[in-house]
Amino acid sequence: MSLETTARSLTIWFWIALVASLLAWTTAGYPWAICTLAALPLLAPLSGLLRGRRHTYAWATLFAIPYLAFAVTELLANPAARWVAAMSLMLVFGWFCTMILFLRASRARRE
């Protein structure tokens, strides 16, 4: 299995886990509707991620920043949600890193 394929698979796995972690915010006291609304924008890059489109991977890295900022803010400011925030932070950071890894691996193949 090539590095590109591995990075792509890990990106999809992290995407799924991130969506699940956003839905898990209900255990920290957030309403179900808010958690669902927070997860819905993650559907935007899904098609391109599944197809391995470099352009989608490039803009989805920027798309991860608001989720990263939210997780860091909640980790620092909300003691009741620290465990969920830590989990979300690790997952969004993993998602970001695997997208960068895919972009680097697929660039090497194209040159």
C-alpha positions in Angstrom: 0.0 0.0 0.0 1.5 3.4 -1.0 1.8 6.4 1.3 -0.8 8.2 -0.8 -3.3 5.4 -0.3 -2.6 5.1 3.4 -2.9 8.9 3.9 -6.2 8.9 2.0 -7.6 6.0 4.1 -6.5 7.7 7.3 -8.0 10.9 6.3 -11.4 9.2 5.8 -11.1 7.5 9.1 -10.2 10.7 10.9 -13.2 12.4 9.1 -15.6 9.8 10.4 -14.2 9.9 13.9 -14.3 13.7 13.9 -18.0 13.7 12.9 -18.7 11.1 15.7 -16.8 13.3 18.2 -18.9 16.3 17.3 -22.0 14.3 17.9 -20.5 13.2 21.3 -20.6 16.8 22.5 -24.1 16.0 23.7 -22.5 14.2 26.6 -20.9 17.5 27.7 -24.3 19.2 27.8 -24.6 20.6 24.3 -28.0 20.3 22.6 -28.4 17.5 20.0 -29.4 20.0 17.3 -26.3 22.2 17.8 -24.1 19.1 17.6 -25.8 18.0 14.4 -25.5 21.5 12.9 -21.8 21.6 13.8 -21.2 18.3 12.0 -23.2 19.1 8.8 -20.6 21.3 7.2 -18.2 18.4 7.3 -20.2 16.8 4.5 -19.0 19.5 2.1 -15.5 18.0 1.5 -16.6 14.4 1.7 -17.1 13.7 -2.0 -13.7 15.1 -2.9 -12.0 13.3 -0.1 -13.4 10.0 -1.1 -12.4 10.5 -4.8 -8.9 11.7 -3.8 -9.1 15.1 -5.4 -6.0 17.2 -4.4 -8.0 20.4 -4.7 -10.5 19.2 -2.1 -7.7 18.1 0.2 -6.1 21.5 -0.1 -9.1 23.6 0.8 -10.3 21.1 3.5 -7.1 21.8 5.5 -8.4 25.4 5.8 -11.9 24.0 6.5 -10.5 22.3 9.6 -9.3 25.5 11.3 -12.7 26.5 12.9 -13.1 23.0 14.4 -9.5 23.2 15.7 -10.2 26.7 17.3 -13.5 25.5 18.8 -11.8 22.5 20.4 -8.9 24.5 21.8 -11.3 27.1 23.2 -13.5 24.6 24.9 -10.5 22.6 26.2 -9.3 25.8 28.0 -12.6 27.4 29.0 -15.1 24.6 29.7 -14.1 22.1 32.5 -17.2 20.0 31.9 -16.3 19.4 28.3 -12.5 18.9 28.6 -12.5 15.2 27.7 -14.7 15.7 24.6 -12.7 18.8 23.6 -9.4 16.9 24.0 -10.8 14.0 21.8 -12.0 16.4 19.2 -8.8 18.3 19.2 -6.7 15.2 18.6 -9.1 14.0 15.8 -9.2 17.4 14.0 -5.4 17.6 14.2 -5.0 14.1 12.9 -7.4 14.9 10.1 -5.4 18.0 9.2 -2.1 16.1 9.3 -3.3 13.2 7.1 -4.7 15.7 4.5 -1.3 17.4 4.4 0.4 14.0 4.2 -1.9 13.0 1.2 -1.1 16.3 -0.5 2.7 15.7 -0.2 2.5 12.1 -1.3 0.3 12.8 -4.3 2.5 15.7 -5.4 5.5 13.4 -5.5 3.6 11.0 -7.7 2.5 13.7 -10.1 6.0 15.2 -10.6 
